[in-house]
Amino acid sequence: MPRTPRPGPSPRVSVIVPARDAMPGITRAVTSAIRQTIGLSRLEIIAVDGGSADGTAAELDRLAAGCPSLRVVRHPRSRGGTGALRNTGLDLARGDFVFFLDADAHLAPDALRRMVATADAGGTDVVLGKMVSPDGRGVPTAVFRHNQLRTDVHASHAYATLEPCKLFRRALVERLQLRFPAHLRHDEGKPFTAAAYLNASGISVVADYDCYHLGPPPGRDRTAPGLADRVEAMRPLLETAARHTRPGPRRDAVMRHHFRRELCPALRTLPHEDETEARERLLPTLRRWARAHCSDALFATLTAPERLMVHLLRTGRYDDLLSVVCGAERDARRGHLVEKGRVYWLHPFFRDPDADVPDACFDVTDRLPVRHHLAGAGWHGRSTLRVRGRAAVEGLASDPEEDRAELVLRRRGAREELRIPVVATAEDDPAEFAADLDIATADGGAPLRPGVWDVFLDVRAQGISRTVRFGSRHDDGLDIGTARRVVTVGPGLRARVTPYFTSPYRNLSLDIGPAPGGAPCEVTETVWHPSDKGTLVVAGRLLPPGTPARGRVLRLRAEHADGRVHDHPVRYAAGHPAGAFTARLPVRDLGRGRWTVTLAVVAPDGPGPGRPAPAAPVPPPARLPGARWMRRGRPYYAKPLVGRGEVTLELRVAPVRLLAAVRNRLRR
């Protein structure tokens, strides 16, 4: 079997296709690689046949006869999965990147070009292309909500998909000497992908194009892996996670995935396993892993049924573990006990002196589901939005006199939260409610600040509080857009209020922005001062045009995400008939963090006790570069935050990270 690479220039991508008795899908898989828009001159396709007996080898030879970029390699038939075939392809690969294409799947025409371009732009080692399935089954969705040029496993949902159908930088693969476990028959690709994720310089996601089309679901005659196979597949996964992470929160996050996806599902197969083999060989191995890799912090993040199984496993109580697994469906419907602000699952082992299981295994306080429904949102009066719906904590009865729910508004990108009490609207159903949100006075008597406000519900029952995002469940055909309105929020101040459903989860949010023609002033220019480093200059005029400056007191305001405020005077042009003004904001004097820039409208005698001045947004200019200055011998920068549909200018102030700056300059 040849193992030497071909001479000639290196291709950008090596597509490796393992195939064993893969007819008829192999034809579509290989053809989809041949037809990639990146071009055959930049590709090599390595199809590895693992001793097929159904005509796969002959079909690969036929395709190779018409495509010089396709190489067919023979591999002896073995008892393992496709890991050995992929390893053979890796030994021969010459591309800058490798992509593993399953024989029953296919690539969309522009997939590899997009993925390579994304890796080049982000300087990343792994690229996930959006996966789709003919029946939508078994396809990850969270990681593909939007494109990500550069992320990692801890800041994304990438670790939820460990199948190797990704684009990998070959330099990373060879540096780590990554290969697939050749002996495994199930999940042999997961340790490879996990090791690549955990060592990658960065991960990219292509979410706006259906890159990888999975094959049809497996037939009914395909047997599910037994406990022995699951344990063998789990071994390299846990070893990989332990080898490439350090003890602490990040390792716990990775191990939590494997405990929830592999270890606990394996325990649920116990009633169907040979009891002797399970007791003597498999469960001691699982127990050793549970004791070694499940920290107390990780244990607390598991669900109550998972905590109970892991506790019994770690203490070596096989009979009790089998009892819990066999009665899982029946016991899941048992009620709850509310005691001293905590909620416990009333499992038969709960506080049974003979069972001797700690209460922590049954605590479900932070996991109680909330049933909620948005019935409508419409205007009641000039500036009050009335929100109607239903909400209840599942499994707990609510007392309308004691348990008062609240509507919670959180301004996106800021540590700002407002609470609006809800009122029960039906005597026979305490879950029905209405909440009146007055846009003009909701913020302690002041109007809601411009920006996007996400709507939550704080639902309470028997002293237990659960806060959830609100709106994803609503009446069919509910058109929240009809509630859009321009409202008066203060003397000479109007705001545009747009309720809308977010994508993709369809939760309720409110977009508060300036009304056309309703702002008290107009910003005409926002620039950095040419000689005074770190000073922002804002110029504008009062509205409507011709409004005299007398009696209109403005302040240029910078407000930190934690609530700190810095006001600076606005100077009017002497004798200017249009109320022109300028103001300077010394950004260099602001502390690090995120600052929102507005023009505060203040009455001549001040805003009054306990009542903050209303603010008009300073819109982000189309082009405003960052600024740098020195503070106490250290370079600082201010950078405008743009690209998310902001209505108000936001600046991020922070010290320059010298190593990162040098690295970026060298990369450029």
N, C-alpha and C positions, 0 to 999 in steps of 0.2 A: 504494500500500500504506500503510494508516494507521500512524502512528508516535506519535500522541499518546495518553497514558493517559486512561482514563475518569475522570470526576469522581466524587466520593463518598469515604467513609471508606476508609482503606487497609486491605487484608486482612492477616492474619498471614502467610499463605503464598501465593506465586505458584507454581503447578505448571505447568511448561513441558514440553509433549509434542511433540517433533519427529516428523513422520510423512512417510514417502515410500513409497508402495506397501506399506502396512502392514496390509492386510487378511489374515486376519480378527482379528489380535491387537489392533488399535487399539480395538476395541469394549470388550474387557475392561480395557485399560489406562485409558481415559478413565472408564469406569464405576467402576473402583476408586478414582479420585480423587474422583468425585462422591459416593461413599458413605462418605467419611472421617468418623469420629466427631467431628472437630474442628468440623464444621458448615460448610455452604456459605456462611453469612454471613461466615465468617472466611477464605474461600478465593477465589482466582480461578484459573481453569484456562485456560491459553493453549495451544491446539493449533495448531501451525504446519505446514501442508501444503506440501510441497516439490514441487508439480507432479505429484501421483500420477496414475496412469493405470489403477488397478485398483478404483476405487470408494471409496477412502479419503476423498476430499473430500466425497462425498455422505453417507457414514456420519457424518462429523464434523458436517455440517450437521443431520442428523437428531437427533443427540445434543444439539446446541446448542439446537434448538427446544424441548426440554423442560427445559433447565437454564440459567437466566439468568447463572450464574457461569461458564459455559463460553464462551469467545471463540475463534472460528476465524479464522485469518489465512492468507492465500495468499502463497506465496513462489515466485518463478520456479524452475524446475528448473535445477540446476547439476551440475557434474561432481564437486564435492567431497562430503564426508560430511555429517553432520548439524550440523556446527559453525555454518554460516550460519543454519540454522533456529533453533538455540538462541539465537544472537545476536539474532535478530528478537524472540524471546520476551523476552529480557532488556531490550531497548529499551522494551518495553511494560509490564514488570512493575512493580507498585506495592507488593508485600507486604514485610513486615519480613524475610521469608526467601524464598528461591527453592529449589525442588526440581525436578530434571530427571528426568522419568519417560520411559524408553524405550518406544516403541510396542509392543514385543513383551514387555514386563514388566508387572507390576501390583503395587499396594500392598496390604498387609493393612489391614483396616478401621481399626485404631487407631494406625497407624504415625505419621501426621503429628502427632496430638495428643501422643503420647509424645515424639516428637523435639523438638517446640517446647517442651514442658514441661521437657525436659532442658536445652535451650539456655538457657531463662530461668533455671533453677535454677543452672546452672554459669556463666552469663555468657559462653558460648563462641560462636565464630563458625562452626564447622562441627560437624555432628552426623552420625555414621555409624550408620545403622540396620542391624540384622543382615540379611545377604543370604542367600538360599537359592536352590537350583536344583532343577529337577525330577529331575535325575540326579546331583546333588551334585558336578558337574564345574565346575572353574574358579571356585569360591567361596572367598574367604579365610576362614580359621577362627581363626588366632592372635589377631587383633584382637578377635574376638567371644567370647573365653573368659568375660568377665565385664563387667558395666556399668562405665563409667568416666565420672564426672561431669565431670572436667576433666583433660586430659592434653595431650601434644603429639606431634609426629612422632618426637622423639628418645627419648621415654619409653614408646612404644607401637609396635604393628605397623601403625599407620594407613597409613603410606606404602606398604604392600604392596598397597593397593587404591586406584588412581588413577582409576577410573571415576567420572564426575561424578554418579552417582545418590546424592547426599548432600544434606543440608539446609545451605544456605549463608546466612549473614546478608548481606542485600543491601547494607548499609552497607559491609561489607568489599569486596564485589564492585565497588561504584561508586568507593570510595576508591582501589582499585588499578587501576580501569578494566579489569577483567578481561573478556576476550572469547575466544571459541574461534577457532582458526585455521580460516578458512573454506575454504581450499584443500585441506586434508588429507582423504584418504579413509579413513585408518586412525588409530586412537588419537588423534583430535582432542580428546577430552575430558581427556587426561592433563595437558597443560601448565596448563590452567585449575585443575584440582584441586591440582596440585603447588604452584602459586603461592598458592592459598588456604591450604593446609596450612602453608606456610612463613611466612605473615604473620598467621595467625590468633592472636587473643588466647588461644585455647584450643580444644581439640577434645574433644567428648563422644562416647561410644559407648553405644548402646542394644543390649544383647546378649541380653536375656531375652525378646525378642519378635521373631518373624520378620517384619520390616518390609517387605522388598523381595524380591519373587519374580521371578527372572530368567526370560526366555523360553526356549523350547526351543533346543537347541544348533544351530548353523548347519548347513545341509544340505551334503551332500558336493560339490555343484556350486560351492560358494563357494571361490574360489581364495585361497590364502595370499598375503600381500603379498610382493613380491619385494624384492631388496636396495635398489633405488631408492626404493620406497615406505617401507621401513624407515628409510633415511637421512633422508628428508624428515620423517618423524614424530619421529625422534630429535632433530633440530635444535632445535625449540622446547623440548623437554624439557631438554636440556643447557643451553640458554641460560637457561631459567627457574631451574634449580638453581644456576647460577653467579651469576645476578643477585641472587637472594634469600638467599644464604648467604655467609659469610666463609670465607676459606681456613682450614683446620684440621680437627679431628676431625668436626665436625658436617657440613661440606661433604663430607668423605670418606664419611660414612655415607650421605648422599643420593646421591652419585655412584656409590657401590658398587652401590646398587640398580639404577641405569641401566646400568652396565657389565654386571652379571650378567643383567639382564632384557632389555636391548635390544641393546647393542653386541656382546657375545659371541655371542648367538644369530644376529645378523645375519652375523657372520663365518662361521658354520657353514653358511650358504646359498651360499657361494662356488662349490662344484662345480656348482651349477645356474644360474649367472649367465653372462651374456655376458662373456667374458674381457676384451675390449677396453674395454668401458664400465667394468667393475670396476677395471681397472688405471688408466685415464686419468682417470676422474671420481669414482668412489665411494670407492675405497680411500684416495686422498690426503685426502679429507674426513675419513674415519674416523681416519686417522693423525694429522691435525691435532688432532682432539678427544682422542685418546688421549694425545698429548703435553701438551696443555693441561690436562686435567682428571684424569689419573690420577697422583696423588702417589705417592711411595715408600711412604707408610703405607697408602694404599689398595691399591696393587699387592700388598703383603704379605698382604692379607686375601682375595685371590682364590684359587680353587683352582689346583692345578698346571696342568691343561689351559688354564684361562683365562689364567694368568700367561704361559704359553708363547705363546699366540696374541697377547696384547697386546704382549709383547716383540717378536715378529716384525713386528707391525703398526707399532709405534713406530720400528723400525729400517728400515722400508720394504722388507722382504724378502717380496715377494708369492709367489714360487715356493715358498719354504719354508713359508709360511703355508698355501698351498693343499695342500701335501704333508701337513702336520699335520692339517688338517681332513679330508682324504680318508682318512687312516689312523687316525682317532680311535678307531673301534670296535675295531680290531685292537690298537692300541697301549695301550688302556686295560687290557688283560689281561696286560701284561708285568709282571715281578716288581719287587722292590725291592732296594736296596742299603743295608745298615746300616753306617754308618761314623762313628766318633767321636760317638756319641750322636745322630746324625741319620739320617733315612730318606729315600732318594731314589728317585724313579720312574725305572725303567730304560727310558726312551724312547730311540729310536734317536739322537736329537740329544744325549743326555746325555754330556757330556765328549767329544763328537766335535770334534776340532780344526777340521775344516772347517765345522761348524755354528756354532761360537763362541757358544754360549748359556750364560749364567751358571748355576751350580748352583742359585741361588735359585728358578729357574723350575721345578725338579723336586723341591723339598723338600716332603715330605708328612708330616713328623714329627707335626705337630699336627692332622692330618686323618685319620689312620688310623682306620677304623671298628673298633669292638669288638663282637664277637658275644657276647651274654650272655643268660642264661636263669635265671629263678628256679624252682627245683624244689619248694621248700617251706620252711616256717618252723614249728617246733614246739618245745615245751619239753623240755629235757634237764636233769633235776634241778630243784631248787626255784626257782632264779632265773635260769637260763641259757636263753636263746633260741638254738636252733641253726638257722642259715640255710644252706640247701643250694642249689647251682646250678652253672652252667657259665659260663666266661668265657675269651675268648682275643682277642688282637689280630689282626685279619684280615691275612693275608699274611705274618705273622712266626711262626716256630716258637718254642715256649717250652721252656725247660729247667727242669723242676721243682726242681732243686737250686739254681739260680741266680735264677730269676725268681719271687719270692714275692709273690703278690697280697695285697691288704688290703681289708677292709671298712672304709669310711670313713663316720662318722656326723657330721653337721653340724647343730648346733642352730639352728633357724630364728630369724632375727632377731638373732643374736649371732655374734661371731667366735669360735666354739668348735668344735673338731674333735677327734674321737677316732678312733683307728685300731685295728682288730682284725685280727690275722693270720688268713689262711685256710689250710686244710690240704687237700692233694690227697687225694681219696678213691678214685681208681681208677688202678691201675698202667698200664693200657692207654690212659687218656685223661687227660692232665695238665690238661685244662680243667675237669674236675669238681672241686668243692671243697665244704668245709663250714667255717663260722665259728661259734664259740661266743661269744655275747655275754652276759656275766654282768651283769645289771642292777644287782646290788648292789655290784659292784667295778669296773665298766668305766672309771670316771673316776679313774684313778690310785689304785685301792683304795677309792674312795668311790662311792656310787651315782650313776646318771645323774640329772642335774638335771631337774626338771619342765620340760615344754615339748614341742614337736614336733621330733623328730630325723629328718632326711632321710637316706636310705641311699644311698651311692655305692659304686662299686667302683674301686679303683686296680689296673689290670691291667698286668702287665709282661712284656716279651718282648725278649730280646737287649739288655737295658739301656735299653729304651724304656718309658716309663711313660705310660699313658693313663687318666684318671679320668672315669668316666661315671656318670650317674644309673642306678639299678638297680631292676629289678622290672617294667618295662613289658612285658617278654616273660616269660610264665610259663605253667605248665601250664593247659590248659583245665579249668575247674571248680575251680581252686584257691581255697579259701575261707580267706583269711588271717584273717578275723574269729574263727575258731575258736581262734586262738592267744591271744586276750585272757585276761589273768590278773592276779590280785592277788598280788604277791610281797613277801616280807620283805626290806628293804634295809638294816636296821640295828636296833639295840636300840629297840624300841617304834615303829619306822618301817615303814610299808608303802606300796607304790605300785601304782597301777593301770597296767598296760602294755597298750596297744591297738595292735597292728600293723594297718595299713590301706593301701589303694591310693588315691593321690591322684587327683583329677579335673582335667583330662580324660585325662592321659597314663598313669594307672595305675601310677605309680612307688611303690616301697615307702617308707613312713614309719612311725615309732613315736611314739605319743602317750603321754607319761609324765605321770601326774597323781596326785593324792592318792587313796588308797583310802578308800572309805566307812568311817568309823569307825577308820581306821588312822593318822590324823595324830597327832603328839604334842601338838598344841595346836589350839585353835580361835580364829580371829580374829572378834571380835564387832563391831568398829568400826574404820574407817579414815577419818580426817578431817584437815583442815588445822587447825592450832592457831589459835584465834580471835584471839590478839593477837601471837603470835610469827610474823611473816610468813616463809613458806618452810619451816616446820617441819611435818612429817607426824607425826601421832599414831596409833599402832596399839595397840588394846586387845584383850585376849583372855583365854583361860583354858587351863589344861593339860587334856589328855585322857588317860584317861577322867575324867569329873567326879569331883572329890574327890582327885585325885592331889596329893600334897604337893609343895610347891615345893622342899623339901630334896633336893639331889642332881640337880636338873634345871636346868642352866645354859643360858639362852637369850641370843642376841644378835640384835638387829635388824640385818640385813645389806643393804647396797646394793652390787650388783656391776655394774660397767661392762661394756659389750660387749667391751672389750679386755682384761678380766681384773682390773682394779683393784677392790679390795674395801674398803669402809668398814663397820666393826662398831660398834654402839652398844648400851649396856647395856639390859637389860630389868628393870624394877622390879616386884616382887611386892607385892600389897596385904598389909599386915601383918595376920597372923592370919586371912586369908581362907581358909575351908575348901576352896574350889574351885580354888585356885591361880590366881587372877586376876592379870593383869599389864598393864602399859602400857609403851610405849617411844616415844621421840621420835627422829625422823630429821631432822636439819637439812639438808634438800634444798638450801637456799640455799648450802651450803658445797661441794656436789658440782660437779665439772667438767661441761662441756657434753657431751651425748651421751645414749645410752640406758642406763638403770639398771634392773636387776631387783631387786625387794624381796622378801626371804625372812626367815624366822626360823631362824637357825642353832642346831642342838642340839649343845651342847658338853659333854663329860664334865667332871666337877669338876677333873680333872688336865689338861684340855686335849685336843685332838684327836689329839695324838701327832705325832712327826716325820714329815714327808712325807705326812701323811694329813689332808686337809681335813675340816672338820666337815660332817656331813650337814645338809641344809637342808629345811625345810618351806615350801611356798609361802604368801605372803600373797595371798589371792585378790583380784582387782580388785573393788572395791565397785560396786554397781549404778549409783550416782551419785557421782562425785567430780569436782568442777570443777577447772580449772587454777588455778595460783597464780602470783602475780607479786611481785617484790621488787626492790630496787635493790642493785647491787653495783658499787662503785667508780664511782658516778655513772651507771651504765648499767642500764636495766631488763632483768631476766631473767624467764623463765617456766619452769614445770614443767607438763607436760601428760600425763595418763594415756593410754596407748595401749590402746584398746579396740576391739571390733568384729570380732575375728578368732578368737574362741573361746579366748582366753588362759585359762590356769589360774593364772598368777602375775602380780601387778601389775608393770607396766613403766611407767617415767616417762621422758619425753624432756625434757632440760634444755638450754636454749639462750638466747642473748640475743634480745631482741625486735628484729625488723627494723622499724625505725620507719616506713620508707616503705610497707612492706606493711601495717602496722597502720593507717596513715592511709588507705590505699587501701581496705582492708576496711571501715573505719568509714564512709567516704563511700559505698561500695556499699550498705551496710545502710541 
